[in-house]
Amino acid sequence: MELSVLLLLAVLTGLLLLMTRGQPKARGRLPPGPRPLPFLGNLLQMDRKGLLRSFLKMRDQYGDVFTVYLGPRPVVMLCGTEAIREALVEQADAFSGRGKIAVVEPIAQGYGVIFANGERWKILRRFSLATMRDFGMGKRSVEERIQEEAQCLVEELRNTKGALQDPTFFFHSITANIICSIVFGERFSYQDPQFLRLLDLFFQTFALISSFSSQVFELFSGFLKYFPGSHRQICRNLQEIIVFINHSVEKHRETLDCTAPRDFIDTYLIRMDKEKSNPNTEFHQQNLIIGVLSLFFAGTETTSTTLRYGFLLLLKYPQITERVQKEIEQVIGSHRAPALNDRSNMPYTDAIIHEIQRFSDLLPIGLPHTVTKDTHFRGYMIPKGTEVYPILNSALNDPRYFEKPETFNPDRFLDTNGELKKNDAFMPFSIGKRICLGEGIARTELFLFFTTILQNFNLATNMAPEDIDLNPMECGVGKLPPPYKIRFLPRGGN
């Protein structure tokens, strides 16, 4: 009893000392922001609808660059196209560090290409880009894999015989199989129980990471990690996926042929063997496991969620669906599979995919960065190691670049000649040195999966278009569409 009283007195004394000091001090001169409370930071300024809503409200008061205290730590927010580009492109090196996402940090711990920093990140990114390129990224082989997967999906959708379906499973399956073919060297049957379990874990985990409870955990992880909550379920889910990855790596080791690597894991194991005498090598088991987990998770969840949002939008706007199907008929017809080189002749289809990515706004607050050195930015001095959030939502909905951004309008990506036009605010994969590793493969998947499905099926649902709700189910680190059901009705001649 005496010990607990002493601990309580120590905590209260610490809080009182903090309060007498007023606002927490930070080296440098941080951008302005709401005045924080000791320990609580800007908790009282947070909107109950989540971090994104909170940050956008603060932007109205403090401008495009401001500081928020997430619990006790200061975080610099970048809003709007110009501020994000100025930081991530014009001062790319300074803003190239990766910040922590509290709910996955116990698993990631700075390993793997997505969560790494410094030399580790540079080495792993260089290796990952080269290896993924060798196993399909940017080459015809990945196009063939996606085309084959798309045809498997067509057969699976035909078997539904036009019944109402939740499309989540289908979109998870096809995107997971593409990244599996590159990383693990194999695809899975849609009925494989282990594959189905992995897909369920991915879906659950992305929803939990994006939930309100995870956003609260981000503010007070040092304290809340000792209590039950969604963060513990996230760790359990990721640990289960890691068990699968470990088994796969061991199977690869047993069957490895150093003269003929089959996939990403083989190539990594060969590099590990070459560097086994280097005590400082970054090619070790931990970077492999977390790297594969990151690629597997990101490669499955991001594209499948975009597809889910995309087909919900096509149900909401059937006139847009009809227009894209006409373009598919004119350019591709019904007797051959869509190919990547069709994209340059299908500007409206390309514009729709761009607008789906913009509207779905998959990572609205962006993944956290850190500055790698003391950094001068817009008259402020951001100390080395400070976290920075590029609020991608504020670029994808920037009214200076997108007229009426709250509306879904593919024509905004077309010029007066009906050709696709570039827009500096379009950054769904982020920008700069931390741009998504899989941007190329994701863009190829979106085009080939959308066109193949719309070539073969008409879409229907059990609701009138005007009754379809587009409001997200979750909007935190990720933005998830609401659940819905859809009919895939075979088109004549297909």
ZALOMI-741514 format. One record per residue (C-alpha): x, y, z; residue number from 0. Coordinates in Angstrom, 2 decimals. Layout:
u | v | w | k
X | Y | Z | NUM
...
END
This chain:
u | v | w | k
0.00 | 0.00 | 0.00 | 0
2.78 | 2.43 | 0.92 | 1
4.51 | 1.80 | -2.41 | 2
1.36 | 2.63 | -4.41 | 3
0.89 | 5.86 | -2.44 | 4
4.50 | 6.84 | -3.13 | 5
4.07 | 6.10 | -6.85 | 6
0.89 | 8.19 | -6.98 | 7
2.64 | 11.09 | -5.22 | 8
5.57 | 10.82 | -7.66 | 9
3.22 | 10.98 | -10.65 | 10
1.30 | 13.95 | -9.24 | 11
4.54 | 15.78 | -8.41 | 12
5.80 | 15.20 | -11.95 | 13
2.58 | 16.54 | -13.44 | 14
2.69 | 19.62 | -11.22 | 15
6.29 | 20.33 | -12.25 | 16
5.27 | 20.03 | -15.91 | 17
2.33 | 22.36 | -15.41 | 18
4.50 | 25.01 | -13.81 | 19
6.69 | 24.98 | -16.90 | 20
3.75 | 25.65 | -19.18 | 21
4.11 | 24.61 | -22.80 | 22
6.62 | 21.80 | -23.45 | 23
9.83 | 23.14 | -24.94 | 24
11.39 | 21.78 | -28.10 | 25
14.69 | 22.58 | -29.70 | 26
14.42 | 24.86 | -32.69 | 27
11.43 | 26.95 | -33.62 | 28
8.49 | 24.75 | -34.46 | 29
5.52 | 25.98 | -36.51 | 30
2.60 | 27.40 | -34.50 | 31
-0.23 | 25.27 | -33.19 | 32
-2.71 | 24.90 | -30.35 | 33
-1.19 | 25.21 | -26.89 | 34
-0.66 | 21.73 | -25.39 | 35
-1.31 | 20.54 | -21.87 | 36
1.38 | 18.59 | -19.99 | 37
1.25 | 14.88 | -20.91 | 38
-2.16 | 15.27 | -22.61 | 39
-0.81 | 17.42 | -25.43 | 40
-3.64 | 18.64 | -27.66 | 41
-6.12 | 15.98 | -26.59 | 42
-8.76 | 18.60 | -25.77 | 43
-8.60 | 19.96 | -29.34 | 44
-9.15 | 16.50 | -30.88 | 45
-12.40 | 15.84 | -32.70 | 46
-14.28 | 12.70 | -31.67 | 47
-14.51 | 11.74 | -35.33 | 48
-10.78 | 11.13 | -35.49 | 49
-7.36 | 12.57 | -36.21 | 50
-8.01 | 13.66 | -39.79 | 51
-11.02 | 15.80 | -38.84 | 52
-9.00 | 17.28 | -35.97 | 53
-6.02 | 18.20 | -38.17 | 54
-8.19 | 19.78 | -40.88 | 55
-9.92 | 21.97 | -38.26 | 56
-6.55 | 23.09 | -36.91 | 57
-5.38 | 23.89 | -40.42 | 58
-8.23 | 26.41 | -40.72 | 59
-6.79 | 28.25 | -37.72 | 60
-3.02 | 27.82 | -38.09 | 61
-2.41 | 27.45 | -41.84 | 62
-0.79 | 24.76 | -43.96 | 63
2.13 | 24.03 | -41.62 | 64
1.48 | 23.67 | -37.90 | 65
2.49 | 21.67 | -34.83 | 66
0.24 | 19.30 | -32.89 | 67
1.19 | 17.55 | -29.68 | 68
0.08 | 13.91 | -29.91 | 69
0.24 | 13.25 | -26.23 | 70
3.62 | 14.54 | -25.07 | 71
5.37 | 14.59 | -28.47 | 72
5.29 | 17.39 | -31.08 | 73
4.35 | 16.43 | -34.64 | 74
4.50 | 18.82 | -37.61 | 75
1.55 | 18.67 | -39.99 | 76
1.91 | 19.50 | -43.70 | 77
-1.31 | 20.40 | -45.49 | 78
-1.99 | 21.33 | -49.10 | 79
-0.22 | 20.42 | -52.32 | 80
2.49 | 23.09 | -52.15 | 81
3.60 | 22.41 | -48.58 | 82
3.75 | 18.63 | -49.12 | 83
5.68 | 18.97 | -52.39 | 84
8.03 | 21.57 | -50.92 | 85
8.93 | 19.17 | -48.09 | 86
8.89 | 15.72 | -49.71 | 87
10.28 | 16.67 | -53.13 | 88
12.26 | 19.93 | -52.81 | 89
13.76 | 18.90 | -49.43 | 90
13.49 | 15.18 | -50.06 | 91
16.56 | 14.06 | -48.09 | 92
15.66 | 16.05 | -44.99 | 93
12.10 | 14.64 | -44.88 | 94
12.96 | 11.06 | -45.87 | 95
12.92 | 9.50 | -42.38 | 96
10.13 | 7.15 | -41.37 | 97
8.10 | 7.83 | -38.25 | 98
6.51 | 5.16 | -36.08 | 99
2.95 | 3.88 | -36.20 | 100
2.37 | 3.02 | -32.54 | 101
0.06 | 0.02 | -33.01 | 102
2.51 | -1.83 | -35.30 | 103
5.76 | -0.66 | -33.71 | 104
6.06 | -3.67 | -31.33 | 105
6.20 | -5.87 | -34.45 | 106
8.05 | -3.63 | -36.92 | 107
10.71 | -2.19 | -34.55 | 108
12.37 | -0.33 | -37.41 | 109
13.01 | -3.46 | -39.52 | 110
11.97 | -4.10 | -43.12 | 111
12.04 | -1.61 | -45.96 | 112
8.83 | 0.29 | -45.10 | 113
9.71 | 0.95 | -41.45 | 114
13.51 | 1.23 | -41.74 | 115
15.57 | 4.41 | -41.51 | 116
19.06 | 5.61 | -42.42 | 117
21.46 | 3.27 | -44.21 | 118
19.24 | 0.26 | -43.48 | 119
16.40 | 1.86 | -45.43 | 120
18.63 | 2.87 | -48.35 | 121
20.13 | -0.62 | -48.66 | 122
16.80 | -2.45 | -48.34 | 123
14.94 | -0.11 | -50.69 | 124
17.61 | -0.46 | -53.37 | 125
17.51 | -4.25 | -53.03 | 126
13.69 | -4.43 | -52.97 | 127
13.23 | -2.24 | -56.04 | 128
15.78 | -4.21 | -58.05 | 129
14.41 | -7.59 | -56.96 | 130
10.76 | -6.73 | -57.55 | 131
11.72 | -5.38 | -60.95 | 132
13.48 | -8.66 | -61.75 | 133
10.40 | -10.63 | -60.73 | 134
7.91 | -8.68 | -62.71 | 135
7.70 | -5.03 | -61.70 | 136
7.78 | -2.98 | -64.89 | 137
8.22 | -6.09 | -67.03 | 138
5.77 | -8.07 | -69.11 | 139
5.86 | -10.99 | -66.68 | 140
3.87 | -9.13 | -64.02 | 141
1.34 | -8.12 | -66.66 | 142
0.90 | -11.76 | -67.59 | 143
0.44 | -12.73 | -63.94 | 144
-2.24 | -10.07 | -63.48 | 145
-3.98 | -11.08 | -66.72 | 146
-4.03 | -14.74 | -65.60 | 147
-5.34 | -13.77 | -62.16 | 148
-8.01 | -11.60 | -63.77 | 149
-9.23 | -14.56 | -65.83 | 150
-9.34 | -16.74 | -62.68 | 151
-11.48 | -14.02 | -61.13 | 152
-13.80 | -13.93 | -64.15 | 153
-14.46 | -17.68 | -63.75 | 154
-15.03 | -17.24 | -60.02 | 155
-17.50 | -14.39 | -60.61 | 156
-19.36 | -16.41 | -63.27 | 157
-19.89 | -19.11 | -60.65 | 158
-21.79 | -16.62 | -58.48 | 159
-24.53 | -16.67 | -61.17 | 160
-25.41 | -13.04 | -60.56 | 161
-26.14 | -13.48 | -56.84 | 162
-25.53 | -10.59 | -54.45 | 163
-21.95 | -10.80 | -53.14 | 164
-19.70 | -8.93 | -50.74 | 165
-16.78 | -8.25 | -53.12 | 166
-14.18 | -7.99 | -50.33 | 167
-13.06 | -11.62 | -50.61 | 168
-12.62 | -11.51 | -54.39 | 169
-10.58 | -8.30 | -54.39 | 170
-8.43 | -9.49 | -51.51 | 171
-7.76 | -12.78 | -53.28 | 172
-6.59 | -11.33 | -56.58 | 173
-4.31 | -8.67 | -55.10 | 174
-2.85 | -11.08 | -52.53 | 175
-2.10 | -13.62 | -55.26 | 176
-0.12 | -11.10 | -57.30 | 177
2.16 | -10.14 | -54.42 | 178
2.37 | -13.83 | -53.38 | 179
3.60 | -14.77 | -56.85 | 180
6.40 | -12.18 | -56.62 | 181
7.36 | -12.70 | -52.97 | 182
6.60 | -16.41 | -52.39 | 183
6.73 | -17.66 | -55.98 | 184
3.22 | -19.13 | -55.93 | 185
-0.44 | -18.25 | -56.08 | 186
-3.17 | -19.82 | -53.95 | 187
-6.53 | -21.33 | -54.74 | 188
-9.41 | -19.11 | -53.65 | 189
-10.60 | -22.06 | -51.54 | 190
-7.26 | -22.69 | -49.78 | 191
-8.07 | -22.52 | -46.01 | 192
-4.66 | -21.10 | -45.09 | 193
-5.00 | -18.42 | -47.78 | 194
-8.51 | -17.56 | -46.55 | 195
-7.20 | -17.21 | -43.00 | 196
-4.44 | -14.84 | -44.13 | 197
-6.92 | -12.69 | -46.05 | 198
-9.17 | -12.49 | -43.00 | 199
-6.20 | -11.44 | -40.84 | 200
-5.25 | -8.71 | -43.33 | 201
-8.78 | -7.33 | -43.49 | 202
-9.23 | -7.37 | -39.69 | 203
-5.85 | -5.77 | -39.10 | 204
-6.25 | -2.92 | -41.59 | 205
-9.68 | -2.14 | -40.10 | 206
-8.25 | -2.16 | -36.56 | 207
-5.24 | 0.00 | -37.51 | 208
-7.67 | 2.53 | -39.01 | 209
-10.12 | 2.46 | -36.08 | 210
-10.74 | 5.27 | -33.61 | 211
-9.21 | 3.24 | -30.77 | 212
-5.94 | 2.96 | -32.70 | 213
-5.96 | 6.73 | -33.22 | 214
-6.31 | 7.23 | -29.46 | 215
-3.50 | 4.71 | -28.93 | 216
-1.28 | 6.83 | -31.20 | 217
-1.61 | 9.68 | -28.71 | 218
-0.81 | 7.73 | -25.54 | 219
0.86 | 4.48 | -26.61 | 220
3.48 | 4.65 | -23.84 | 221
0.67 | 4.47 | -21.29 | 222
-2.07 | 2.49 | -23.07 | 223
0.19 | -0.36 | -24.17 | 224
-0.14 | -1.80 | -20.65 | 225
-3.93 | -2.14 | -21.02 | 226
-6.17 | -4.35 | -23.19 | 227
-7.24 | -2.91 | -26.52 | 228
-7.19 | -3.26 | -30.31 | 229
-3.40 | -2.82 | -30.32 | 230
-3.04 | -6.26 | -28.75 | 231
-5.28 | -7.88 | -31.36 | 232
-3.24 | -6.20 | -34.12 | 233
-0.05 | -7.71 | -32.68 | 234
-1.65 | -11.16 | -32.42 | 235
-2.82 | -10.98 | -36.03 | 236
0.57 | -9.87 | -37.33 | 237
2.33 | -12.55 | -35.29 | 238
0.13 | -15.20 | -36.91 | 239
1.03 | -13.90 | -40.37 | 240
4.72 | -13.92 | -39.36 | 241
4.43 | -17.64 | -38.44 | 242
3.25 | -18.30 | -42.02 | 243
6.11 | -16.23 | -43.46 | 244
8.66 | -18.05 | -41.30 | 245
7.40 | -21.42 | -42.53 | 246
7.59 | -20.22 | -46.12 | 247
11.16 | -18.94 | -45.63 | 248
12.22 | -22.31 | -44.17 | 249
10.70 | -24.16 | -47.14 | 250
12.59 | -21.81 | -49.46 | 251
15.84 | -22.55 | -47.61 | 252
15.36 | -26.30 | -48.03 | 253
14.75 | -26.05 | -51.78 | 254
17.00 | -23.11 | -52.66 | 255
18.96 | -23.22 | -55.93 | 256
21.40 | -20.30 | -55.87 | 257
21.70 | -20.39 | -59.66 | 258
17.95 | -20.00 | -60.25 | 259
16.15 | -17.80 | -57.70 | 260
12.38 | -18.21 | -57.97 | 261
11.15 | -15.14 | -56.13 | 262
11.90 | -12.33 | -53.68 | 263
12.61 | -14.67 | -50.75 | 264
15.10 | -16.77 | -52.74 | 265
16.96 | -13.66 | -53.89 | 266
17.14 | -12.36 | -50.31 | 267
18.42 | -15.71 | -48.97 | 268
21.17 | -15.74 | -51.61 | 269
22.19 | -12.22 | -50.57 | 270
22.11 | -13.27 | -46.89 | 271
24.50 | -16.10 | -47.65 | 272
26.87 | -13.81 | -49.54 | 273
27.01 | -11.39 | -46.61 | 274
27.09 | -13.90 | -43.74 | 275
30.66 | -12.92 | -42.84 | 276
29.71 | -9.22 | -42.58 | 277
28.78 | -8.49 | -38.94 | 278
27.06 | -5.23 | -39.98 | 279
24.98 | -6.67 | -42.79 | 280
21.35 | -5.60 | -43.12 | 281
20.55 | -8.89 | -44.84 | 282
19.45 | -10.88 | -41.81 | 283
16.35 | -12.81 | -40.78 | 284
14.56 | -9.95 | -39.00 | 285
14.74 | -7.59 | -41.99 | 286
13.58 | -10.43 | -44.25 | 287
10.54 | -11.38 | -42.14 | 288
9.34 | -7.82 | -41.46 | 289
10.16 | -6.80 | -45.05 | 290
8.05 | -9.64 | -46.46 | 291
5.25 | -8.88 | -43.98 | 292
5.26 | -5.22 | -45.07 | 293
5.23 | -6.02 | -48.79 | 294
2.61 | -8.75 | -48.34 | 295
0.30 | -6.55 | -46.26 | 296
0.72 | -3.36 | -48.30 | 297
0.52 | -5.21 | -51.62 | 298
-2.76 | -6.87 | -50.66 | 299
-4.66 | -4.30 | -48.63 | 300
-4.06 | -1.08 | -50.57 | 301
-5.12 | -2.18 | -54.04 | 302
-8.00 | -4.37 | -52.83 | 303
-9.44 | -1.48 | -50.79 | 304
-9.17 | 0.83 | -53.82 | 305
-11.03 | -1.77 | -55.92 | 306
-13.77 | -2.04 | -53.30 | 307
-14.23 | 1.72 | -53.21 | 308
-14.07 | 1.84 | -56.99 | 309
-16.89 | -0.61 | -57.63 | 310
-19.04 | 1.07 | -54.99 | 311
-18.58 | 4.33 | -56.92 | 312
-19.46 | 2.60 | -60.20 | 313
-22.70 | 1.34 | -58.61 | 314
-23.44 | 4.88 | -57.41 | 315
-22.84 | 6.38 | -60.86 | 316
-24.12 | 3.90 | -63.49 | 317
-23.81 | 6.46 | -66.29 | 318
-20.05 | 6.55 | -65.69 | 319
-19.95 | 2.74 | -65.77 | 320
-21.76 | 2.71 | -69.13 | 321
-19.33 | 5.23 | -70.58 | 322
-16.25 | 3.25 | -69.54 | 323
-17.75 | 0.02 | -70.88 | 324
-18.25 | 1.71 | -74.24 | 325
-14.58 | 2.67 | -74.30 | 326
-13.63 | -0.91 | -73.44 | 327
-15.81 | -2.20 | -76.32 | 328
-14.29 | 0.28 | -78.78 | 329
-10.63 | -0.29 | -77.88 | 330
-10.50 | -3.92 | -76.68 | 331
-13.73 | -5.58 | -77.76 | 332
-14.96 | -8.79 | -76.17 | 333
-12.70 | -11.44 | -77.70 | 334
-9.32 | -10.74 | -76.09 | 335
-8.06 | -9.90 | -72.64 | 336
-7.19 | -6.29 | -71.79 | 337
-3.47 | -5.50 | -71.98 | 338
-1.42 | -2.76 | -70.39 | 339
-0.66 | -1.09 | -73.71 | 340
-4.41 | -0.49 | -74.13 | 341
-4.23 | 2.11 | -71.38 | 342
-2.76 | 4.83 | -73.61 | 343
-5.79 | 4.46 | -75.92 | 344
-8.33 | 4.57 | -73.07 | 345
-8.08 | 8.01 | -71.45 | 346
-11.56 | 7.90 | -69.92 | 347
-10.89 | 4.57 | -68.22 | 348
-7.57 | 5.92 | -66.97 | 349
-9.31 | 9.08 | -65.75 | 350
-11.88 | 7.01 | -63.82 | 351
-9.13 | 5.04 | -62.08 | 352
-7.34 | 8.28 | -61.18 | 353
-10.56 | 9.74 | -59.79 | 354
-11.30 | 6.57 | -57.80 | 355
-7.85 | 6.80 | -56.23 | 356
-8.33 | 10.49 | -55.49 | 357
-11.81 | 10.09 | -54.06 | 358
-11.10 | 6.91 | -52.06 | 359
-8.15 | 8.70 | -50.40 | 360
-6.74 | 5.45 | -49.05 | 361
-4.13 | 6.86 | -46.60 | 362
-5.66 | 10.22 | -45.68 | 363
-3.08 | 11.36 | -43.11 | 364
-0.19 | 9.68 | -44.94 | 365
2.42 | 7.50 | -43.28 | 366
4.52 | 9.41 | -40.73 | 367
7.91 | 10.80 | -41.75 | 368
10.71 | 12.17 | -39.58 | 369
13.27 | 14.81 | -40.45 | 370
16.76 | 13.33 | -40.73 | 371
18.54 | 16.52 | -39.60 | 372
17.72 | 19.94 | -38.12 | 373
15.66 | 21.35 | -40.98 | 374
14.74 | 24.92 | -41.94 | 375
11.28 | 24.97 | -43.49 | 376
9.14 | 28.01 | -44.23 | 377
10.88 | 30.13 | -41.63 | 378
10.78 | 27.50 | -38.88 | 379
13.44 | 25.15 | -37.61 | 380
12.29 | 21.54 | -37.20 | 381
14.68 | 19.58 | -34.96 | 382
16.19 | 16.31 | -36.17 | 383
13.95 | 13.34 | -35.38 | 384
10.69 | 15.34 | -35.26 | 385
7.75 | 13.45 | -36.75 | 386
6.02 | 14.95 | -39.78 | 387
2.65 | 13.96 | -41.22 | 388
2.01 | 14.82 | -44.90 | 389
-1.80 | 15.03 | -44.89 | 390
-2.44 | 13.47 | -48.33 | 391
-6.18 | 14.11 | -47.95 | 392
-5.48 | 17.86 | -48.10 | 393
-3.77 | 17.45 | -51.50 | 394
-6.27 | 14.99 | -53.00 | 395
-9.08 | 17.35 | -51.97 | 396
-7.23 | 20.61 | -52.71 | 397
-9.83 | 23.00 | -54.23 | 398
-7.04 | 24.93 | -55.98 | 399
-6.35 | 21.82 | -58.07 | 400
-9.70 | 19.99 | -58.03 | 401
-12.91 | 21.94 | -58.53 | 402
-15.61 | 20.71 | -56.12 | 403
-13.32 | 17.99 | -54.70 | 404
-16.14 | 16.45 | -52.66 | 405
-17.80 | 15.26 | -55.88 | 406
-16.82 | 12.22 | -57.96 | 407
-15.93 | 13.49 | -61.43 | 408
-13.51 | 11.56 | -63.71 | 409
-13.65 | 14.36 | -66.31 | 410
-11.40 | 16.49 | -64.06 | 411
-8.48 | 14.31 | -65.26 | 412
-9.18 | 14.96 | -68.96 | 413
-8.05 | 17.95 | -71.03 | 414
-10.09 | 19.71 | -73.72 | 415
-8.98 | 17.07 | -76.24 | 416
-10.20 | 14.23 | -74.05 | 417
-6.66 | 13.13 | -73.17 | 418
-5.44 | 12.32 | -69.67 | 419
-3.88 | 15.34 | -67.98 | 420
-1.37 | 15.50 | -65.14 | 421
-2.27 | 17.11 | -61.83 | 422
0.38 | 18.01 | -59.24 | 423
-2.04 | 17.39 | -56.36 | 424
-2.61 | 13.76 | -57.37 | 425
-0.44 | 11.82 | -54.90 | 426
-2.31 | 8.70 | -53.71 | 427
1.01 | 6.82 | -53.42 | 428
2.62 | 9.79 | -51.63 | 429
5.62 | 11.48 | -53.31 | 430
9.35 | 11.93 | -52.85 | 431
11.83 | 9.37 | -51.61 | 432
9.27 | 7.46 | -49.56 | 433
6.81 | 7.04 | -52.44 | 434
5.10 | 3.63 | -52.39 | 435
7.45 | 0.85 | -53.53 | 436
4.63 | -0.88 | -55.38 | 437
3.21 | 2.09 | -57.29 | 438
3.95 | 0.53 | -60.68 | 439
2.41 | -2.82 | -59.89 | 440
-0.63 | -1.21 | -58.21 | 441
-1.36 | 0.96 | -61.25 | 442
-1.09 | -2.09 | -63.52 | 443
-3.39 | -4.12 | -61.27 | 444
-6.03 | -1.40 | -61.09 | 445
-6.16 | -0.97 | -64.86 | 446
-6.22 | -4.68 | -65.76 | 447
-8.62 | -5.78 | -63.02 | 448
-11.08 | -2.93 | -63.65 | 449
-11.13 | -3.38 | -67.41 | 450
-11.35 | -7.19 | -67.27 | 451
-14.29 | -7.15 | -64.85 | 452
-16.17 | -4.44 | -66.76 | 453
-15.46 | -6.16 | -70.08 | 454
-17.14 | -9.34 | -68.81 | 455
-19.83 | -8.15 | -66.41 | 456
-22.52 | -5.58 | -65.85 | 457
-22.91 | -4.37 | -62.27 | 458
-26.04 | -4.25 | -60.14 | 459
-27.04 | -4.08 | -56.49 | 460
-30.16 | -4.15 | -54.32 | 461
-30.24 | -0.36 | -53.76 | 462
-31.08 | 2.62 | -55.91 | 463
-27.96 | 4.63 | -56.84 | 464
-29.15 | 7.66 | -54.87 | 465
-29.41 | 5.52 | -51.71 | 466
-25.83 | 4.23 | -51.87 | 467
-23.76 | 5.62 | -49.00 | 468
-20.14 | 6.52 | -49.79 | 469
-19.15 | 7.49 | -46.23 | 470
-16.20 | 5.42 | -45.01 | 471
-16.56 | 2.65 | -42.44 | 472
-13.25 | 3.71 | -40.85 | 473
-11.03 | 6.73 | -41.46 | 474
-7.74 | 6.68 | -39.56 | 475
-4.38 | 5.58 | -40.93 | 476
-6.46 | 4.02 | -43.70 | 477
-9.87 | 4.87 | -45.13 | 478
-12.18 | 1.88 | -45.58 | 479
-15.35 | 1.92 | -47.70 | 480
-18.63 | 0.88 | -46.10 | 481
-19.70 | -2.76 | -46.61 | 482
-21.93 | -3.36 | -49.62 | 483
-23.13 | -6.13 | -51.91 | 484
-22.91 | -6.33 | -55.68 | 485
-24.14 | -8.53 | -58.54 | 486
-21.76 | -9.42 | -61.37 | 487
-24.03 | -10.13 | -64.36 | 488
-22.33 | -11.73 | -67.42 | 489
-22.49 | -9.47 | -70.46 | 490
-23.75 | -10.71 | -73.82 | 491
-20.98 | -12.26 | -75.95 | 492
-18.75 | -12.93 | -72.91 | 493
END
